[in-house]
Amino acid sequence: MTKMSWMRPAALGLSTAALFALGGCSPKPAAEGSESARKWGDITFEPCALESKQGLDASKAYCAKTKVAEDAANPKSRQIELNLAWIPAENGSLKDPIVFLAGGPGQAAVEYASYARLILAQANRNRDLLLIDQRGTGESNALSCPKAEEKYELEDVQLTPAQQLEAMKVCQAEVATKADTRFYTTTDFVRDLEIVRQRLKVTQYNLVGISYGTRVAQKYAQAYPKQVRSMVLDGVVPNRLVVGGEFARQLDHALQAQDAYCAKDKSCKAEYGGNLSQRLRDLRVRLDAAPASVQVRDNATNDLKTLKIDGTRLTALVQKLAYSPEAMSILPLLIKRAEQGDYQPLGSLINATSDNSNGIEAGLFMSVVCAEDMPRWTVESATTEKDSLLGRDFRTEYDAACKFWPSGTAPKDFSATPVSQTPTLMLSGELDPVTPPAYAAEIAKFYPNGRQLTLKGSGHGSMMRGCTARLTAQFIDRGDAKSLDAKCLDSLGFIPPFTGFNGWDP
């Protein structure tokens, strides 16, 4: 799991809360003699246990590898293995499995088996759950950069733009020894998904995409419409979206929506006075001019160390927390204490979350972004530094790295969203800072058999909130989004901020 999060501080991954709670999963063989191998189509699966790195119950599963050509146009090119995990249905499976598509770009689906099993438990009763590590992630020839991580993982200072660029050059040299990064794109992964379907002898998939996984799901449904029975898009990424182009703008919108909620909540308004987004801007300016230093414990050794808090560290934390309203509930208290000159709570949380990188492989991220997103980036698609709290020009960062990163090309119609008859359920969090409800609304007109559900007070990744998992299971069973009774979502709402470090007032 890569720690090189500096090139893509938010990306389009799973929610911060989900990642903090669940972590990744690693496959281990099942106990000897406990179960035997099982055949699914032409692929032989061996029993395995997908153990959570955060101590959750292991998922009993079956694991397999299947080889594909790295360059689809040249069958004699390097062969790479795709890593698969199969969690059988409880009640005897129907013929159309659920395929979980992780976020990123750069997250490995199998590493998040615990998350997938949790949110899809009800749907998994009648249908097999299939997880496939995207090529370039997990155990599918991961484009990881251990040498670059070791050299440039700096805990006490931020990487300068020059250091970032040098780190990516080291990373590119590493991955070049085992991969031609021109063939690690969404289009290549879509082709892999189809190869796996054919080898499993499955007629149709039910696709469940999370964030960047919604891009993959849409692209697969466009390429192979008859092979998709239903599609769930959680945190919709429109085809026209350029990764990084709207991060800053959407974070500001989410913070402003939080402010609007606080203004309507008596205790929030009384305790914090509202206008958190402007106060964060003011605090960032102050920390950029005079960084604060606090003493924190090293996450690995528990030794005391000095942590410098500047505006970049502040906004990186805000961006992480904004994915989850539960995580955001602590932020107003931290900001208030910082305004009073006490930076220790803020520094402690920055330190505690410093090792969380969303499990994104830097090499795969760059391969996708350089091929699909940078060529479509325009001045209009970006938010300039002076316009936003985030204050990052991602285009400059990505463009510099893409100049030397060997990348493929996206189809000419990559940005288009053609009309699709696939039954589709679109889930949006009202306070999502990276894939807001407007994105789902933007594409809904192209899905006549689709429906968008917007969850009040929710952030990025909605399937763990309220009754959403049950609605998702009902949709997959029926293949009809419009018939769902979604009144159970009406009880969701704003999660007020903590009034103290023990939580809310009695």
C-alpha positions as CSV (number, residue, x, y, z in Angstrom):
1,M,0.0,0.0,0.0
2,T,1.7,3.1,-1.2
3,K,2.3,6.1,1.1
4,M,3.1,8.5,-1.7
5,S,0.0,10.6,-1.3
6,W,1.5,13.9,-2.1
7,M,0.7,13.7,-5.9
8,R,-3.0,13.1,-5.4
9,P,-4.1,14.4,-2.0
10,A,-7.8,13.4,-2.4
11,A,-8.1,11.4,-5.6
12,L,-11.4,9.7,-6.1
13,G,-11.2,6.9,-3.5
14,L,-13.2,5.4,-0.7
15,S,-14.4,7.7,2.1
16,T,-11.9,8.6,4.8
17,A,-14.1,7.2,7.5
18,A,-14.4,3.9,5.7
19,L,-10.7,3.6,5.2
20,F,-9.8,4.6,8.8
21,A,-12.3,2.0,10.0
22,L,-11.6,-0.9,7.7
23,G,-8.1,-0.6,6.2
24,G,-7.0,-3.1,3.6
25,C,-7.2,-6.8,3.4
26,S,-4.5,-9.3,2.5
27,P,-5.3,-12.9,1.3
28,K,-4.0,-15.9,3.2
29,P,-4.5,-19.5,2.4
30,A,-7.3,-21.2,4.3
31,A,-6.4,-23.8,6.9
32,E,-5.0,-26.9,5.4
33,G,-7.6,-29.5,4.6
34,S,-10.5,-27.2,5.5
35,E,-11.9,-26.7,2.0
36,S,-11.0,-27.6,-1.5
37,A,-10.5,-25.6,-4.7
38,R,-13.5,-24.6,-6.7
39,K,-13.9,-24.0,-10.4
40,W,-15.8,-21.1,-11.8
41,G,-15.9,-21.3,-15.6
42,D,-12.3,-21.8,-16.7
43,I,-10.7,-20.3,-13.6
44,T,-9.7,-22.4,-10.6
45,F,-10.0,-20.7,-7.2
46,E,-8.3,-21.7,-4.0
47,P,-9.8,-21.2,-0.6
48,C,-8.3,-18.1,1.2
49,A,-9.0,-15.8,4.1
50,L,-9.0,-12.0,3.3
51,E,-7.8,-10.7,6.6
52,S,-8.4,-7.1,7.6
53,K,-5.4,-5.1,8.6
54,Q,-7.6,-3.3,11.1
55,G,-8.6,-6.4,13.0
56,L,-12.1,-7.0,11.5
57,D,-13.3,-10.5,11.0
58,A,-11.6,-12.2,8.1
59,S,-13.7,-12.9,5.0
60,K,-13.7,-16.5,3.8
61,A,-13.2,-16.4,0.1
62,Y,-11.7,-18.1,-2.9
63,C,-8.7,-16.5,-4.6
64,A,-7.3,-16.9,-8.1
65,K,-4.9,-15.4,-10.6
66,T,-5.6,-15.3,-14.4
67,K,-3.1,-14.1,-17.0
68,V,-3.7,-11.4,-19.7
69,A,-1.5,-9.7,-22.2
70,E,-0.1,-6.4,-21.1
71,D,-0.6,-5.0,-24.6
72,A,-4.0,-6.3,-25.9
73,A,-2.9,-5.6,-29.5
74,N,0.1,-7.9,-29.1
75,P,-0.9,-11.3,-27.5
76,K,2.9,-12.1,-27.4
77,S,3.6,-9.1,-25.1
78,R,4.4,-9.5,-21.4
79,Q,1.8,-11.5,-19.6
80,I,0.5,-10.1,-16.3
81,E,-1.6,-11.7,-13.6
82,L,-4.9,-10.3,-12.5
83,N,-5.7,-11.0,-8.9
84,L,-9.3,-12.2,-8.2
85,A,-11.3,-12.9,-5.0
86,W,-14.7,-14.6,-4.9
87,I,-17.0,-14.4,-1.9
88,P,-19.7,-17.0,-2.6
89,A,-23.4,-16.2,-2.1
90,E,-24.9,-17.4,1.1
91,N,-28.1,-18.9,-0.4
92,G,-26.8,-20.5,-3.6
93,S,-25.8,-18.0,-6.3
94,L,-27.7,-16.6,-9.2
95,K,-25.8,-16.5,-12.4
96,D,-25.0,-12.8,-12.5
97,P,-22.4,-11.9,-9.9
98,I,-21.8,-8.5,-8.2
99,V,-18.5,-6.9,-9.3
100,F,-17.0,-4.4,-6.8
101,L,-15.0,-1.6,-8.5
102,A,-12.7,0.3,-6.1
103,G,-11.8,4.0,-6.2
104,G,-8.6,5.9,-6.9
105,P,-7.5,5.6,-9.6
106,G,-5.1,3.2,-7.9
107,Q,-7.0,1.3,-5.2
108,A,-7.0,-2.5,-5.3
109,A,-10.5,-4.0,-4.9
110,V,-9.3,-7.2,-3.1
111,E,-7.6,-5.0,-0.4
112,Y,-11.1,-3.6,0.5
113,A,-12.9,-6.9,0.6
114,S,-14.0,-6.2,4.2
115,Y,-15.6,-2.9,3.1
116,A,-17.3,-4.5,0.1
117,R,-18.5,-7.5,2.2
118,L,-20.0,-5.0,4.7
119,I,-21.8,-2.7,2.3
120,L,-23.0,-5.6,0.1
121,A,-23.8,-8.2,2.7
122,Q,-27.5,-8.3,1.9
123,A,-26.9,-8.3,-1.9
124,N,-24.3,-11.1,-1.4
125,R,-27.0,-13.4,0.0
126,N,-28.2,-14.3,-3.4
127,R,-25.3,-13.3,-5.7
128,D,-21.6,-14.0,-5.7
129,L,-19.3,-11.1,-4.9
130,L,-16.3,-10.8,-7.2
131,L,-13.4,-8.5,-6.6
132,I,-10.7,-7.9,-9.3
133,D,-7.5,-5.9,-8.6
134,Q,-7.2,-3.4,-11.4
135,R,-4.0,-4.0,-13.4
136,G,-1.3,-1.9,-11.7
137,T,-2.8,-2.3,-8.2
138,G,-2.7,-4.9,-5.4
139,E,-1.5,-8.2,-6.7
140,S,-2.2,-7.4,-10.3
141,N,1.4,-6.3,-11.2
142,A,1.2,-3.3,-8.8
143,L,2.9,-0.1,-10.1
144,S,4.4,0.5,-6.6
145,C,7.5,2.6,-5.9
146,P,9.2,1.3,-2.7
147,K,12.5,3.1,-3.4
148,A,10.8,6.4,-4.0
149,E,8.7,5.9,-0.9
150,E,11.7,5.2,1.3
151,K,13.7,8.2,-0.1
152,Y,10.9,10.8,-0.1
153,E,8.5,9.8,2.7
154,L,9.3,12.9,4.8
155,E,7.3,13.2,8.0
156,D,8.4,16.5,9.4
157,V,8.5,18.6,6.3
158,Q,6.4,19.0,3.1
159,L,7.9,18.0,-0.2
160,T,8.7,20.9,-2.4
161,P,7.5,20.8,-6.1
162,A,11.0,19.9,-7.2
163,Q,11.1,17.0,-4.7
164,Q,7.7,15.8,-5.8
165,L,8.9,15.8,-9.4
166,E,12.2,14.0,-8.6
167,A,10.2,11.4,-6.5
168,M,8.0,10.7,-9.5
169,K,11.1,10.2,-11.7
170,V,12.4,7.7,-9.3
171,C,9.0,6.0,-9.2
172,Q,8.8,5.9,-13.0
173,A,12.3,4.2,-13.2
174,E,11.1,1.6,-10.7
175,V,7.9,0.6,-12.4
176,A,9.6,0.6,-15.9
177,T,11.4,-2.6,-14.8
178,K,8.1,-4.5,-14.7
179,A,5.5,-2.7,-16.7
180,D,4.9,-0.6,-19.8
181,T,2.7,2.1,-18.2
182,R,1.1,3.0,-21.5
183,F,-1.2,-0.1,-21.0
184,Y,-2.5,0.8,-17.5
185,T,-5.6,2.8,-18.2
186,T,-9.3,2.6,-17.5
187,T,-9.8,1.3,-21.1
188,D,-7.3,-1.5,-20.4
189,F,-9.0,-2.4,-17.2
190,V,-12.4,-2.5,-18.9
191,R,-11.0,-5.0,-21.4
192,D,-9.6,-7.1,-18.5
193,L,-13.1,-7.2,-16.9
194,E,-14.6,-8.5,-20.1
195,I,-11.8,-11.2,-20.4
196,V,-12.6,-12.3,-16.9
197,R,-16.3,-12.4,-17.6
198,Q,-15.7,-14.7,-20.6
199,R,-13.4,-17.0,-18.6
200,L,-15.9,-17.3,-15.8
201,K,-18.6,-18.1,-18.4
202,V,-20.8,-15.4,-16.8
203,T,-23.6,-13.8,-19.0
204,Q,-23.9,-10.5,-17.1
205,Y,-22.4,-8.5,-14.3
206,N,-24.0,-6.3,-11.7
207,L,-21.5,-3.5,-11.3
208,V,-21.0,-1.6,-8.1
209,G,-18.5,1.3,-8.5
210,I,-17.2,3.6,-5.8
211,S,-16.0,7.0,-6.9
212,Y,-13.3,6.4,-9.6
213,G,-14.9,2.9,-9.9
214,T,-18.0,4.7,-11.3
215,R,-15.9,5.8,-14.2
216,V,-14.9,2.2,-14.8
217,A,-18.5,1.0,-14.5
218,Q,-19.8,3.5,-17.0
219,K,-17.0,2.7,-19.4
220,Y,-17.6,-1.0,-19.2
221,A,-21.4,-0.5,-19.7
222,Q,-20.7,1.6,-22.7
223,A,-18.4,-0.9,-24.3
224,Y,-20.4,-4.0,-23.4
225,P,-24.0,-2.9,-22.7
226,K,-25.5,-6.3,-23.1
227,Q,-23.2,-7.7,-20.4
228,V,-24.4,-5.4,-17.6
229,R,-27.6,-6.3,-15.8
230,S,-27.5,-3.5,-13.3
231,M,-25.2,-0.7,-12.1
232,V,-24.7,1.1,-8.8
233,L,-22.7,4.3,-8.9
234,D,-21.7,5.6,-5.4
235,G,-20.1,9.0,-5.7
236,V,-20.6,9.6,-9.4
237,V,-17.7,10.6,-11.6
238,P,-19.0,12.0,-15.0
239,N,-17.0,11.0,-18.0
240,R,-16.1,14.6,-18.7
241,L,-14.6,15.2,-15.3
242,V,-10.8,15.8,-15.2
243,V,-9.3,14.2,-12.1
244,G,-7.9,17.1,-10.0
245,G,-9.6,19.8,-12.0
246,E,-12.4,20.5,-9.5
247,F,-10.9,19.3,-6.2
248,A,-10.5,22.8,-4.8
249,R,-13.9,24.1,-6.0
250,Q,-15.9,21.1,-4.7
251,L,-14.1,21.2,-1.3
252,D,-15.1,24.9,-0.9
253,H,-18.7,24.0,-1.8
254,A,-18.8,21.3,0.8
255,L,-17.4,23.6,3.5
256,Q,-20.0,26.3,2.6
257,A,-22.8,23.7,2.9
258,Q,-21.4,22.7,6.3
259,D,-21.6,26.4,7.2
260,A,-25.2,26.6,6.1
261,Y,-26.1,23.7,8.3
262,C,-24.3,25.2,11.3
263,A,-26.2,28.5,10.9
264,K,-29.4,26.6,11.3
265,D,-28.3,24.5,14.3
266,K,-28.6,26.5,17.5
267,S,-25.8,24.7,19.5
268,C,-23.4,24.9,16.5
269,K,-24.1,28.5,15.9
270,A,-23.7,29.4,19.6
271,E,-20.5,27.4,20.0
272,Y,-18.7,28.3,16.8
273,G,-20.5,31.2,15.3
274,G,-20.5,29.7,11.8
275,N,-18.4,30.7,8.8
276,L,-16.0,27.9,9.2
277,S,-14.8,28.1,5.6
278,Q,-13.6,31.7,6.0
279,R,-12.0,31.0,9.3
280,L,-10.1,28.1,7.8
281,R,-8.8,30.5,5.0
282,D,-7.7,33.0,7.7
283,L,-6.0,30.3,9.7
284,R,-4.2,29.0,6.6
285,V,-2.9,32.5,5.8
286,R,-1.7,32.8,9.4
287,L,0.0,29.4,9.4
288,D,1.7,30.0,6.1
289,A,3.1,33.3,7.5
290,A,4.2,31.7,10.8
291,P,4.0,27.9,11.0
292,A,3.2,26.5,14.5
293,S,5.2,23.7,16.1
294,V,3.8,21.0,18.4
295,Q,5.2,17.9,20.1
296,V,3.6,14.6,18.9
297,R,4.3,10.9,19.2
298,D,5.8,9.1,16.2
299,N,3.2,6.7,14.9
300,A,5.8,3.9,14.5
301,T,8.2,4.4,17.5
302,N,6.1,6.4,19.9
303,D,9.1,8.7,20.4
304,L,8.4,12.4,20.8
305,K,9.0,14.6,17.7
306,T,8.3,18.1,16.6
307,L,5.6,18.6,14.0
308,K,5.5,21.8,12.0
309,I,1.9,22.9,11.0
310,D,1.7,25.2,8.0
311,G,-1.2,26.0,5.7
312,T,-0.5,23.0,3.5
313,R,-0.7,20.6,6.3
314,L,-3.9,22.2,7.5
315,T,-5.7,22.1,4.2
316,A,-4.5,18.5,3.6
317,L,-6.2,17.5,6.9
318,V,-9.4,19.4,6.0
319,Q,-9.6,17.7,2.7
320,K,-9.3,14.2,4.3
321,L,-11.8,15.0,7.0
322,A,-14.3,16.5,4.5
323,Y,-14.9,13.1,3.0
324,S,-16.8,12.0,6.1
325,P,-19.2,14.2,8.1
326,E,-18.4,12.0,11.2
327,A,-14.8,13.0,10.9
328,M,-15.7,16.6,10.1
329,S,-17.5,16.9,13.4
330,I,-14.2,17.4,15.3
331,L,-12.8,20.1,13.0
332,P,-14.7,23.2,14.3
333,L,-13.4,22.4,17.8
334,L,-9.8,22.1,16.5
335,I,-10.1,25.3,14.6
336,K,-11.5,27.2,17.6
337,R,-8.6,26.0,19.8
338,A,-6.1,26.9,17.1
339,E,-7.5,30.4,16.9
340,Q,-7.0,30.6,20.7
341,G,-3.3,29.7,20.2
342,D,-3.6,26.0,21.1
343,Y,-2.4,24.0,18.1
344,Q,-1.7,20.7,20.0
345,P,-5.1,19.1,19.2
346,L,-4.8,20.1,15.5
347,G,-1.2,18.7,15.3
348,S,-2.2,15.5,17.1
349,L,-4.9,14.7,14.5
350,I,-2.6,15.7,11.6
351,N,0.0,13.3,13.0
352,A,-2.5,10.5,13.6
353,T,-3.8,10.7,10.0
354,S,-0.4,11.2,8.3
355,D,0.1,7.5,7.4
356,N,-3.3,7.2,5.7
357,S,-2.8,7.3,1.9
358,N,-6.1,5.8,0.7
359,G,-4.1,2.7,-0.6
360,I,-3.5,4.3,-3.9
361,E,-0.7,3.1,-6.1
362,A,1.1,6.2,-7.3
363,G,2.2,4.6,-10.6
364,L,-1.3,3.5,-11.6
365,F,-2.7,6.9,-10.6
366,M,-0.2,8.6,-12.9
367,S,-0.7,6.2,-15.8
368,V,-4.5,6.8,-15.7
369,V,-4.3,10.6,-15.2
370,C,-1.6,11.2,-17.8
371,A,-3.5,9.2,-20.4
372,E,-7.1,10.2,-19.7
373,D,-7.2,13.5,-17.8
374,M,-4.2,15.7,-18.5
375,P,-5.0,15.9,-22.3
376,R,-8.5,17.2,-21.5
377,W,-7.5,19.7,-18.9
378,T,-8.4,23.3,-19.7
379,V,-8.0,26.6,-17.9
380,E,-11.8,26.6,-17.3
381,S,-11.7,23.2,-15.6
382,A,-9.3,24.3,-12.8
383,T,-9.7,26.5,-9.8
384,T,-6.8,28.9,-9.2
385,E,-4.9,29.2,-5.9
386,K,-6.4,32.6,-5.1
387,D,-9.9,31.2,-5.5
388,S,-9.8,28.3,-3.0
389,L,-8.9,27.1,0.5
390,L,-6.9,24.2,-1.0
391,G,-4.6,26.6,-2.8
392,R,-3.1,23.9,-5.1
393,D,-2.5,24.0,-8.8
394,F,-2.8,20.3,-9.6
395,R,-2.5,20.9,-13.3
396,T,1.0,22.2,-12.9
397,E,2.0,19.2,-10.7
398,Y,0.5,16.6,-12.9
399,D,1.6,18.2,-16.1
400,A,5.2,18.2,-15.0
401,A,5.2,14.5,-14.1
402,C,3.2,13.5,-17.2
403,K,5.9,15.0,-19.5
404,F,8.2,12.1,-18.6
405,W,5.6,9.4,-17.6
406,P,5.0,7.0,-20.5
407,S,1.3,7.0,-21.0
408,G,-1.3,5.6,-23.4
409,T,-4.2,7.5,-25.0
410,A,-7.9,7.6,-24.3
411,P,-10.5,7.1,-27.0
412,K,-11.6,10.3,-28.7
413,D,-15.1,10.1,-27.3
414,F,-13.9,9.5,-23.7
415,S,-15.7,12.6,-22.3
416,A,-19.0,11.7,-23.9
417,T,-21.9,10.1,-22.0
418,P,-24.1,8.2,-24.4
419,V,-27.6,7.2,-23.5
420,S,-27.7,3.9,-21.6
421,Q,-30.7,1.6,-20.9
422,T,-28.9,-0.1,-18.1
423,P,-30.8,0.0,-14.8
424,T,-28.7,2.3,-12.7
425,L,-28.8,3.5,-9.1
426,M,-26.8,6.7,-8.4
427,L,-25.9,7.5,-4.8
428,S,-24.7,11.0,-3.8
429,G,-23.7,12.5,-0.5
430,E,-25.0,16.0,0.0
431,L,-21.7,17.2,1.6
432,D,-19.4,15.2,-0.7
433,P,-16.3,17.3,-1.3
434,V,-15.1,15.4,-4.4
435,T,-18.1,13.9,-6.2
436,P,-21.1,16.1,-5.3
437,P,-24.7,15.4,-6.1
438,A,-24.5,17.7,-9.1
439,Y,-22.3,15.2,-10.9
440,A,-25.0,12.5,-10.7
441,A,-27.7,14.9,-11.7
442,E,-25.5,15.9,-14.7
443,I,-25.5,12.3,-16.1
444,A,-29.0,11.2,-14.9
445,K,-30.7,12.3,-18.2
446,F,-28.6,9.8,-20.1
447,Y,-30.0,6.9,-17.9
448,P,-33.7,6.7,-18.6
449,N,-33.8,3.6,-16.3
450,G,-31.7,5.3,-13.6
451,R,-32.4,7.1,-10.4
452,Q,-30.4,9.4,-8.2
453,L,-30.7,9.3,-4.4
454,T,-29.1,12.1,-2.5
455,L,-28.3,11.5,1.2
456,K,-28.7,14.5,3.5
457,G,-25.7,15.3,5.6
458,S,-23.6,12.5,4.0
459,G,-20.1,12.8,2.5
460,H,-18.1,10.7,0.0
461,G,-19.3,7.1,-0.1
462,S,-22.9,6.6,0.9
463,M,-23.5,2.9,1.1
464,M,-22.7,2.7,4.8
465,R,-25.3,5.4,5.8
466,G,-28.7,4.6,7.1
467,C,-30.8,2.1,5.0
468,T,-28.7,2.6,1.8
469,A,-27.2,-0.9,1.9
470,R,-30.7,-2.4,2.1
471,L,-31.9,-0.2,-0.8
472,T,-28.9,-1.2,-2.8
473,A,-29.6,-4.9,-2.3
474,Q,-33.3,-4.4,-3.3
475,F,-32.2,-2.6,-6.4
476,I,-29.8,-5.4,-7.4
477,D,-32.4,-8.0,-6.8
478,R,-35.1,-6.3,-8.8
479,G,-33.0,-4.4,-11.4
480,D,-35.4,-1.5,-11.0
481,A,-34.3,1.7,-9.3
482,K,-37.5,3.7,-9.8
483,S,-39.6,1.3,-7.7
484,L,-37.5,1.6,-4.6
485,D,-39.2,3.1,-1.5
486,A,-36.5,5.4,-0.3
487,K,-38.4,7.1,2.5
488,C,-36.1,5.5,5.0
489,L,-33.4,8.0,4.0
490,D,-35.5,10.9,5.3
491,S,-34.2,10.4,8.8
492,L,-30.6,11.2,7.7
493,G,-29.3,14.7,8.4
494,F,-26.6,17.0,9.6
495,I,-24.0,15.6,12.1
496,P,-23.4,18.6,14.5
497,P,-19.8,19.4,15.5
498,F,-18.3,18.3,18.8
499,T,-18.7,20.8,21.7
500,G,-15.8,19.2,23.5
501,F,-13.3,16.4,23.1
502,N,-15.7,13.9,24.7
503,G,-18.3,14.7,22.0
504,W,-21.6,16.6,22.2
505,D,-23.2,18.1,25.2
506,P,-25.7,15.9,27.1
